Structures are given as structure tokens and as C-alpha cells.
Amino acid sequence: MNDADNDAGVGAGPFGRQLRRWRRARGLTQLALAQRASTTTRHVSFLETGRSRPRVELVQRLAEALGLQPREHNALLEAAGLPARFPQRPLEDDQLMRYSSAIDSLLRRHEPLPAAVVDRYGAVLRANAAFERVTPGLVGLTPEELVDRTFGPGPWRDAIENWPEVATSWLTRQRHEADRTRDRRLHALLERAAELIGPLPPGTVTDDGPMTCARVRIGDDVLELFVLVARFDSTHDVTLSELRVELMYPGNEAAARWLGVDG
């Protein structure tokens, strides 16, 4: 049976539809996916059309072969009527205490430079004092509120001198993440931001340098800031897998002086 047969979707349930969408999103044939997951093309075909019910071990191999993140891995299992593999605990949970403490230590040690903990959707969960000084009022906002505050008309947008480059860089990064995860909320946030950003100059590039530095005007100074992102590796928790710690650094002497560090 080939992919054309699968298009009919006769009897396909939630699992079969998800599996087919993920396979096609990754640009894989049934044969290629079967080889990666140590199964047969016939079995993949039967799973997609609902003629076979998957066992938990096979779903896990398929999820790994497709490169799914813990949240999407869980969703594929649940679509098959199987229990989720990865827990999703709040960062304050006792099981995550050591990791939460490591994050807080990183935020403190990064002073006087700004640093913040951000989730998959861009919400700022925690931040150090320097971050609050540079970008006040962001901690605790919903992702939707944050998009409105950051990309809508207002003082923050007006202060960024290279707004087209910063907006283009953000849109490019978020489109990649939304396509990689197929997360509906991410896509909705992306659409919301794109509408607020509006048309950008044709051919806008991210920057002339190795990466985009936001150039923020504060008084008579223009501060150049760039971000280094730290993540947990090989996580088995949805929350930890989606967290990133954003560490800001000065990109010019004006920023170093304003932040109170050596240039």
C-alpha cells in the first residue's frame, strides 16, 4: 500500500491522522519512517489507516524517529489511547527543585547583566533584577499580552532602532519553532505578532554581523544587546524541555557602561 492509498484515510483514527501529518511534515516516506522506527512499511501503512493498533513501544520508537519533543510525544501516545510518557510538572514542584535552584543560581550569577527564564510560548517566568531594569513589567504576562506589549505600537518598539531586523529575526525563529512542533498556540501567537508587526521592508536581513543585536535607545545612548540561550539537555519532563534561560550581553561600550560592566 502506498501513500496515495493512505490519502483516503478510511478508518483512520486520531493516531493514524497524527502519524501521517508528522511523517509528511518531516518529509518522510512510509518506508523511511519504517526503517527509522525498526518496523515495516506495511505496518506503518496499517497504523495510518487504522487497520492496526499500536503498542506503546512502537509509538515511542515512532515518536523518536520523528524527532518529537516531549509534549508532542505525549500527544501521539494519547492519540493511540496510551498513557503519556513524560510528566509535566510546574517548575516549583519538589521533583524539579534541584533544577529550579540551578536556574535561580544562574540568574543571580549573571548580574549585573539581564537574564530571564522563558517558556515555549515566550512567557517570562522568572528574571533577575537587571532584566527588570532593562525591560520592566514583563514577568507574569501571558504570552498573548507579551506579544502585544513587545510588537504593538508603544515605547518598546519605538526604542529599537533596528526594528525591522529584530522583528525579522524573531519571526524567522518562531516560524521554525512552530513548524518543528506544529503547536497551534505557537502558530496563533506568530499570526498575532505578524499582524502587529505589519509589512516589513522587502529583503530585510537579520543583520550584517554573525547574529542580530537589538539596538535600543535609552536617553542619548544606543545600547547593543545580544542573547545567549541556555537549555537543559536530555530532559524527561515537558516543562524542563521547553524552558530556556535567556542571558543578555552588551554588544557595545555604551551597553557595557549602562549595565555596569567592563566593555
N, C-alpha and C positions, 0 to 999 in steps of 0.2 A: 504494500500500500504506500502511495507517495503523498506528498504534501497537498496535491490537488484533491485527493480523496478526503483529506482532513478538512478542507475548506467547508465541506458540507456540515461538519460538526454534529452529525447525527448522534444523539445520545450523550454528547459531551456535557459534563458537569462543570462545576466551578474549578475543580482541579485541572481538568483537561484544557479548559479555556485559558487558565493562568499559565499552564506549562507551555502551551502553544505561543501565547503572547511573549513570554520571556524568551523562548527559543528564537523566535523571529526577531525580537529586539536585539539579541546578541548576534544575529546574523548566522545562525547555525542551522544546518540541515538536521533531519532526524538521525541520519547516520552519524554525523559529527557529534551530536549530543549523546547518542547511544555509546559511542566509543569513549567519550569523556567520563560517562557515568557507569561504565563496565556493564552495559546491558545490550539488548538487541534493538535494531531498528523497528522490528515488528512490535516489540514491547512498548517502545516509545509511541508508536502509532496507535496502539490499543489504549494506552493511557490517555492520549489526547482526545480520542473519540469516545472515551467512556466504556470501552469494551473490557478493560482491566482495571482493577482497584489496586492502588499502590500500597506497598508496605512501607513502614516508617524508614527502614534502612535505605530503600531505593529513593524515597523522596529526599532524604538527606544527601544522598550522592548526587541527585539531580540538582538540588539547590547549590551544592558546592561546585558542580560542573558549570553552572550558570553564573557563578560568582555573586550570589545573592548575599546581601547584608543581613544581619540577624533579624531585623524587623520583617523583611521580605521573605526570609527563610521560614519564619514562623507562619506568615500568611499562607505560604504554599502548603505547609503541613496542615494548617487549619482547614484549607480548602479541600484537603483529602479526608477530612474528618478525624485527623490525628492531633494529639496534644502538641502544643508549642514546645520547641526545644530550648529557646533562650528566654530566661526571665527578664522582666522589665521592672526594675526597682527604682524608686526615687533615689537621688544622689545622697539623701540623708539617711537611707536605710543602713542598719547595722552591718549588713553584709558588704556594703560599699565604703565603710568608714575609712579603711586604710587608703583607698583611692581618693576619697573626698579630702582627707588630710593632706595627701600629696599635692592635690590641686591647690588647696589653700596655701601650702608652703610655697608653691611656685608663684602664686600671685603676690605673696608678701616679698619674696626674694627679688622679684622683678622691679620693685620700687627703686627709684622714683619714676620708672618707665611704666606706661599704661599696660594693663593686661586684663583680660576678661574671659570667662567661661561661656561658651555659646553652644546651643543645641543645634540639631539638624536644620531647624526652621529659622535660625538666626536669632532666637530669643537670648538675651543676655541674662544668664542665671546668677552669675557672681562676677564681681570686678574689684580691683584694688582701688585705693584712693586716687592714684594718678589717672586711672581711666575715668573715674567720676569727674575729675577736674577737667579733662580734655573733652569728654562727651557726657555731660551731666544728664541725669534723668532717664537713662536707657534701661537700667536694671529693673526687671519686673514687668516691662511692657510685653504685650502679646506680640507674636511675630507680625501680625497684621498692623498693629499700632506702630511697631518699629519700622516697617516698610513705609508707612505713611509719614512718619517723622523724618526718616532718612532721605526719602526720594521725592516727597511732596515739596511744594514751594515753602520756603522758610529760611531761617538764618543758617542752618547747617549746610543746605545746598548752596546758598549764596556765598558761603565762606570758602568753598572748594574751588580753587582757581582752575584746576584741570578737570572740571566736572565731566565733560564727555568721555575722557579716558577712564576715569574712575567708574562711571556708570557702565561703560562698555565692558570693563574688566569684571565687574560684579555680575552683569547679565550673562557673560560667557561662562563664568564659573558656575552660576546657578543653573544654567541650562544643562551643563554637563552633569551636575548632580541630579537634577530632576530626570534627565534621560536615563541615567545609570540606575536610579532607584524606582522610577515610574511611580513616584509618590504624588498622589493627587493634590495634597495640600501644598507641596513644593511647587507644583505647576500653577496652582491658583495664586500663590504668593508671587511667582515670577510674572504672571499676567498682570497682577495688581501693580507691581513695580514698573513694568514696561509701560503701562498706561500713564503712570505718574511721571516717568522719565520723559516720555514723548519722543518725537523724532530726534535722532542724533545725526550729526554731520556724516555724509557718506564717506566711507573709507576710514572712519575713526579707528585708530590703533590704540593699543593699551598703553604704550609708552615707547620712548626711544631707548630706554635702558633695559637691563635684564628683567625688571619687574616694574609694576605700576606703583609709584609713590604718590599718595594723596598730598597735594599742596594746599594747606589750609591757612587762610589769612586770619591772624589774630592781632588786632591793632595794626601796627606798622610792619609786623613781621609776617613772613610766609614760611610756615613750618612744613618740611617734607617728612612724611611718616611712612614707614613700610611695616608689614606684618609678617611674622614668622608663626606658623601654626604647629602646635604640638597635639598629638593624639595618642590614645592608648593603643597598643598593638595586641593582636590576637585576643580580642575580648569575647566573652561569652555572656554578655549582658547587653540588652538593647540600649539602655541608657548610656553606658560607657562607650559602646561602639559608635554612638552618634555625637558624643561630646568632642569639642575641640577647644583648646586654650589658645587664644589669640594674643601674641606678645608683640607689642608695638616697639619700634626702634626709631631713633632720629635718623633722617636721611640727609640733613644738612646742619651747619653750625647753628643756625637760628633755632632749630628744633632742640638741639642739644642744650643750648643756653636756657631756653624756656622750660625744659624739663629738668634742668638742674644736674646735667651730667656733662662729662668731658666730651668734646667734639671728636 
